[in-house]
Structures are given as structure tokens and as C-alpha cells.
């Protein structure tokens, strides 16, 4: 019996369709492979350019914008969330990169001292009785004290710790963001010694104070920790921990968050940790003479003289919050200031500058046309903010 062939179909139709589908699949597969190759090539090119840019040392720059400024000679500067704080004996202002004032406050201080913690700022008159607390919107409160202000520190919530002193005692006072006194603790100078530094945790509940003690012709430093939360109420004078360090001077103490505190001495760094009751966790000792110290929320930096690195005049040691050395960078620059900004290590004097990545890659070395007052990492690749005596510039390295 003869096979009946369907209408409009020939014996070769099925084979031709299979062949067509195979060719179509190979064509689509070829497009996919070529697309994948293009994507990989572009990604490789981008990564290569990024790596080249990351490890390249620049000796020049282009000015993206420039704005004149007319600050007084005694004006000081501080970095503040991508903006600049300018403060002097007459007042303080927060300006953007175009040198436009976002907020300002006038006052009359003989010796203004400043502290910044995240969005909070406090400026106080050392040996005076006035302090002002700010946030990103401007003035939050003004605080007036009866005793002279020795040191000041602010938390992220605007809680301010003040170290006040008279002839026989020192007082640790806490004020809320409305300027109301929250609590205080009294310390007799004959027992604790002369206060040198104060630091408050970012949560505003713990305060650390460094005291200088002199007995029998020898000196020592005593670190005292106060807890103004519920835990501190169970201790005399709210002192939850203390320790004496013989033959050491500890002029700087900083909280790095809520639970980690770093005390910088003339020998190195002492790290404390504890959410309620701090305990000594690590000690970093520097063999060479310490020349400079700079701190941040994630690091403590120390510059020592007589560096071990061959041919280097100074050595910059950068430590993390656990006391681990994360950068050991030699330099011959006769710097006047050193800082971390946006993850970069910046050393500069009035005319020269060196910028390193946190991994120790030299990003820039060279001079600038003008007297440098300060330098900050800008927003964007290779961008920086230069504060000169007469202008502010945004530059890009090239």
C-alpha cells in the first residue's frame, strides 16, 4: 500500500528543518560567544585602566574649580562629612567646596578647641566658659560653665563631655544635645592628678580621662574610665576601671566607636575594649622617637624619627583598631601636617605634598602654587580639595 504524503510536505522537509534549526542554534551560540568575549574584553580593559590608575604616581594636576576666600590669619580648618569647618577666635562656619557658607556662628574665644564625631561638632574656649554644639543643620545648643574648660569631646548624638578644673579638683560633666547637664563626676587633683585628655564614646555613655601624676620626683599617667549609664551607677564616682602607667605621658585619648578606646603615650598606643567596662587589650610600643600622632574612627597613625627604612627620614606607622600594623611608609618630606582623608595618607607643608593610598602606593608627589593651609580627599577618582591662604581649589591628579 502506497504511503500518503501530507499536503504541502515533501520527503526532504523534515531533514531540512533539522538542518535549519542546527544552523540557527550555531548562529545564536556564535553571537553569545562573541558577546561574552566582548564583555570580558571590556571588563579586562576597565580593570586594567583601574589598576593602572590605582598604582600610578601623578606629578601634575588640573584645577576643576577655584574660589577666593578672605579668612583671618589664625583660621584653622577641619574636615567634616565632605565639607570644611573653618574656625577662629571670632567664630566658626561650615562651607561647601565652593566656599559657600552652609551655617555659621560668631563668638569671642581666646583659644578655640574643636572636636568632631560623625555629624556632631563642638567648639569650646579652652580656659574659658563657653562651648557651642552643632550638627549638619547648624547650632544645636550653647553651653556655659562655671569652671574653666580644660578639654572637650562630643559623641555622635551630640552628648558633650567636658573636663572642668579649679584649684583643687576636676569635674567630668556630660551635657545633652539641648545643653542640659546630664551628670557629673568629681575628682580630687591630689588623688587623680592633673587632667590631660578626655574622650567620649560615640554612644555618649562612656568617658575616658588621662591624668598626669607626679609623686616623689617621678611622673606617671593614670587612665580612668567613667560609665554614665546604668552600669556606672553601681560604682563609686562612676569609675569602672583605671590603670597607672609609670614613666609615661599620655596626652591623647580617643574613643574609636562605642567600645574601643586608644590612649596614645610617648611610647606608643594602649588599646582598651569593652562595651561597659573597658579592659586593656593590646599595647603597641614604638622604638623610635614619636614626632606626630593622628587619629580617626578606624586608625591611629604615628610618625617616628630615625626610621629603619633605608634612606627615609621619617616612618609613618598606621594601626587598626586592634593594634595591627596596616601600613609602614617611609618619607623624606619635611612635612608640617599629616592626616588620613578618604582612605588616603596625606603629608604636606606650605608648598609640598605627598599622597599615599592605604596600601602605601604613592599617588602624588609635587608642589602647589600657593601656601597650603589644608588638603582633603574630594568626592571622585583622583580629586582633592586644596585650601590655600587666599583660595580653595578642587583639583584632579593627572
TIVO-178167 format. One record per residue (C-alpha): residue in three letters; x, y, z. Coordinates in pm, whole numbers, padded with zeros to 5 digits, always signed. Example, Ala and Ser with C-alpha at 12.3 -4.5 7.8 and 13.67 -1.06 7.14 Angstrom:
! residues 2
Ala+01230-00450+00780Ser+01367-00106+00714
END
This chain:
! residues 398
Unk+00000+00000+00000Unk+00143+00337-00102Unk+00245+00587+00173Unk+00032+00900+00175Unk+00239+01218+00187Unk+00081+01506+00381Unk-00030+01804+00179Unk+00242+02076+00129Unk+00521+01848+00265Unk+00793+01678+00067Unk+01003+01383+00181Unk+01302+01617+00248Unk+01114+01872+00456Unk+01193+01719+00798Unk+01565+01687+00728Unk+01584+02045+00600Unk+01408+02171+00912Unk+01654+01988+01137Unk+01947+02131+00943Unk+01797+02480+00964Unk+01748+02455+01340Unk+02107+02336+01386Unk+02241+02627+01181Unk+02020+02870+01376Unk+02147+02729+01708Unk+02510+02755+01597Unk+02448+03112+01481Unk+02294+03215+01813Unk+02569+03034+02003Unk+02828+03220+01798Unk+02663+03552+01882Unk+02662+03457+02251Unk+03029+03360+02247Unk+03125+03681+02065Unk+02918+03886+02313Unk+03084+03709+02605Unk+03427+03775+02456Unk+03340+04144+02413Unk+03213+04168+02773Unk+03528+04000+02907Unk+03747+04226+02694Unk+03570+04542+02811Unk+03584+04425+03174Unk+03954+04349+03134Unk+04014+04691+02982Unk+03825+04864+03264Unk+04011+04661+03527Unk+04340+04735+03357Unk+04270+05108+03349Unk+04157+05097+03714Unk+04472+04909+03816Unk+04691+05144+03616Unk+04524+05444+03776Unk+04547+05290+04123Unk+04920+05218+04105Unk+05020+05523+03903Unk+05209+05809+04066Unk+05098+06153+03948Unk+05314+06463+03938Unk+05062+06709+03798Unk+04703+06819+03835Unk+04430+07025+03674Unk+04219+07279+03859Unk+03849+07194+03828Unk+03725+07495+04025Unk+03870+07781+04229Unk+03702+08011+04482Unk+03852+08307+04663Unk+03841+08328+05042Unk+03920+08601+05292Unk+03982+08420+05620Unk+04180+08567+05906Unk+04539+08458+05966Unk+04451+08250+06273Unk+04179+08049+06098Unk+04200+07673+06145Unk+04036+07401+05937Unk+03881+07059+05988Unk+03719+06806+05756Unk+03350+06746+05817Unk+03147+06495+05611Unk+03276+06617+05275Unk+03265+06980+05385Unk+03509+07213+05560Unk+03490+07365+05905Unk+03664+07700+05947Unk+03707+07828+06300Unk+03896+08106+06471Unk+03870+08330+06779Unk+03578+08516+06619Unk+03354+08233+06503Unk+03302+07907+06315Unk+03147+07827+05978Unk+03076+07520+05768Unk+03139+07570+05395Unk+03097+07355+05088Unk+03354+07303+04814Unk+03253+07634+04652Unk+03337+07813+04978Unk+02967+07888+05033Unk+02866+07904+05399Unk+02612+07638+05498Unk+02593+07769+05853Unk+02798+07996+06076Unk+02818+08116+06436Unk+03001+08413+06583Unk+03159+08411+06929Unk+03456+08553+07117Unk+03711+08294+07229Unk+04073+08327+07328Unk+04171+07967+07250Unk+03911+07770+07049Unk+03938+07390+07059Unk+03735+07162+06831Unk+03611+06804+06831Unk+03412+06620+06563Unk+03225+06288+06583Unk+03028+06188+06273Unk+02757+06459+06236Unk+02830+06637+06565Unk+03074+06924+06623Unk+03174+07106+06940Unk+03393+07415+06970Unk+03490+07543+07314Unk+03704+07815+07466Unk+03995+07647+07644Unk+04033+07809+07988Unk+03706+07987+07916Unk+03341+07911+07995Unk+03164+07884+07657Unk+03101+07594+07421Unk+02882+07553+07110Unk+02750+07224+06972Unk+02650+07188+06606Unk+02512+06933+06362Unk+02478+06946+05983Unk+02194+07199+06012Unk+02390+07438+06234Unk+02380+07535+06601Unk+02215+07282+06834Unk+02296+07435+07169Unk+02522+07668+07364Unk+02675+07558+07695Unk+02801+07793+07966Unk+03010+07654+08252Unk+03101+07797+08593Unk+03451+07647+08594Unk+03717+07686+08321Unk+03703+07435+08035Unk+04019+07223+08000Unk+03919+06965+07741Unk+03606+06877+07542Unk+03478+06577+07344Unk+03148+06516+07161Unk+02958+06195+07077Unk+02771+06118+06756Unk+02439+06208+06926Unk+02567+06546+07038Unk+02627+06446+07401Unk+02926+06654+07511Unk+03184+06562+07773Unk+03370+06850+07934Unk+03670+06840+08160Unk+03647+07134+08401Unk+03903+07225+08666Unk+03957+07453+08961Unk+04249+07475+09203Unk+04166+07160+09397Unk+03950+06933+09181Unk+03847+06846+08828Unk+03497+06767+08710Unk+03379+06541+08428Unk+03045+06684+08312Unk+02809+06545+08050Unk+02561+06767+07864Unk+02284+06652+07631Unk+02219+06796+07286Unk+01994+07061+07443Unk+02272+07187+07670Unk+02125+07037+07988Unk+02370+06877+08230Unk+02311+06503+08242Unk+02555+06406+08513Unk+02895+06483+08659Unk+03181+06321+08847Unk+03430+06495+09077Unk+03798+06404+09101Unk+04042+06545+09355Unk+04367+06659+09194Unk+04558+06523+09496Unk+04423+06175+09414Unk+04399+06157+09035Unk+04648+06422+08921Unk+04629+06686+08651Unk+04388+06602+08364Unk+04549+06593+08020Unk+04292+06449+07778Unk+03932+06334+07759Unk+03743+06115+07512Unk+03377+06015+07492Unk+03234+05707+07321Unk+03013+05758+07018Unk+02708+05642+07216Unk+02769+05917+07473Unk+02773+05687+07778Unk+03143+05621+07847Unk+03422+05872+07910Unk+03796+05814+07937Unk+04033+06064+08100Unk+04411+06070+08112Unk+04567+06224+08425Unk+04929+06322+08488Unk+05057+06222+08831Unk+05383+06341+08989Unk+05498+06175+09308Unk+05842+06168+09465Unk+06007+06329+09166Unk+05877+06070+08919Unk+05586+06102+08680Unk+05314+05862+08572Unk+04989+05867+08379Unk+04660+05730+08505Unk+04378+05637+08269Unk+04035+05647+08431Unk+03715+05516+08269Unk+03374+05652+08371Unk+03045+05488+08283Unk+02748+05725+08295Unk+02497+05453+08206Unk+02316+05212+08436Unk+02633+05006+08493Unk+02825+05306+08624Unk+02565+05363+08893Unk+02699+05055+09073Unk+03049+05204+09110Unk+03189+05482+09329Unk+03204+05809+09134Unk+03101+05605+08826Unk+03464+05491+08783Unk+03451+05141+08633Unk+03822+05095+08552Unk+04159+05265+08596Unk+04526+05191+08545Unk+04854+05369+08619Unk+05140+05372+08368Unk+05476+05455+08524Unk+05717+05691+08347Unk+05473+05757+08063Unk+05297+06067+07939Unk+04953+06010+07778Unk+04843+06341+07626Unk+04583+06195+07389Unk+04294+05956+07434Unk+04029+05879+07173Unk+03725+05653+07151Unk+03704+05470+06819Unk+03333+05392+06822Unk+03133+05264+07120Unk+03366+05009+07275Unk+03727+05066+07160Unk+03947+05334+07314Unk+04305+05423+07214Unk+04538+05606+07451Unk+04848+05748+07282Unk+05155+05785+07501Unk+05511+05899+07439Unk+05597+05531+07392Unk+05316+05407+07169Unk+04948+05312+07185Unk+04741+05138+07452Unk+04413+04984+07331Unk+04115+04926+07558Unk+03796+04741+07468Unk+03466+04681+07645Unk+03102+04778+07595Unk+03057+04868+07962Unk+03384+04807+08150Unk+03696+04860+07935Unk+03995+04627+07964Unk+04343+04661+07818Unk+04356+04451+07500Unk+04674+04549+07316Unk+04987+04760+07357Unk+05191+04897+07067Unk+05542+05011+07156Unk+05745+05237+06929Unk+06123+05202+06948Unk+06200+05535+06779Unk+06108+05884+06895Unk+05747+05979+06819Unk+05717+06300+06617Unk+05345+06318+06527Unk+05016+06144+06606Unk+04689+06144+06413Unk+04369+05951+06481Unk+04038+05854+06320Unk+03747+05618+06369Unk+03937+05329+06207Unk+04303+05401+06267Unk+04577+05553+06478Unk+04877+05693+06297Unk+05223+05759+06441Unk+05519+05924+06270Unk+05858+05832+06413Unk+06205+05973+06354Unk+06519+05775+06287Unk+06330+05545+06055Unk+06455+05193+05988Unk+06362+05219+05621Unk+06675+05284+05418Unk+06702+05645+05303Unk+06383+05756+05482Unk+06387+06048+05724Unk+06055+05954+05881Unk+05837+05648+05906Unk+05456+05654+05918Unk+05303+05364+06109Unk+04928+05315+06067Unk+04747+05082+06309Unk+04393+04946+06300Unk+04151+04931+06594Unk+04315+04611+06722Unk+04669+04748+06716Unk+04774+04566+06400Unk+05022+04749+06175Unk+04849+04801+05840Unk+05094+05048+05683Unk+05464+05122+05728Unk+05553+05408+05496Unk+05886+05588+05476Unk+05915+05952+05364Unk+06172+06229+05339Unk+05920+06510+05315Unk+05976+06788+05571Unk+05604+06784+05650Unk+05419+07016+05886Unk+05090+06823+05887Unk+04993+06458+05843Unk+04643+06310+05825Unk+04414+06044+05682Unk+04142+06167+05448Unk+03909+05946+05247Unk+04137+05647+05296Unk+04448+05833+05177Unk+04754+05924+05381Unk+04841+06291+05319Unk+05160+06467+05429Unk+05225+06830+05339Unk+05394+07157+05426Unk+05331+07506+05290Unk+05427+07413+04933Unk+05493+07038+04902Unk+05274+06733+04933Unk+05281+06355+04925Unk+04966+06143+04900Unk+04968+05766+04959Unk+04696+05504+04939Unk+04629+05295+05248Unk+04831+05021+05077Unk+05135+05250+05054Unk+05106+05338+04683Unk+05238+05689+04616Unk+04952+05868+04438Unk+05100+06216+04417Unk+05425+06395+04489Unk+05492+06754+04395Unk+05443+07122+04468Unk+05142+07351+04458Unk+05131+07715+04352Unk+05050+07886+04679Unk+05069+07848+05055Unk+04883+07532+05157Unk+04666+07554+05467Unk+04498+07213+05434Unk+04423+06926+05193Unk+04125+06688+05180Unk+04024+06393+04965Unk+03746+06502+04732Unk+03450+06306+04600Unk+03556+06128+04285Unk+03858+05947+04145Unk+04185+06142+04189Unk+04002+06452+04317Unk+04124+06659+04612Unk+04038+06987+04785Unk+04322+07233+04843Unk+04282+07514+05094Unk+04530+07795+05025Unk+04582+08120+05210Unk+04370+08308+04954Unk+04152+08047+04778Unk+04003+07700+04779Unk+04058+07473+04478Unk+03918+07142+04365Unk+04182+06957+04163Unk+04218+06629+03975Unk+04552+06449+03953Unk+04687+06386+03607
END
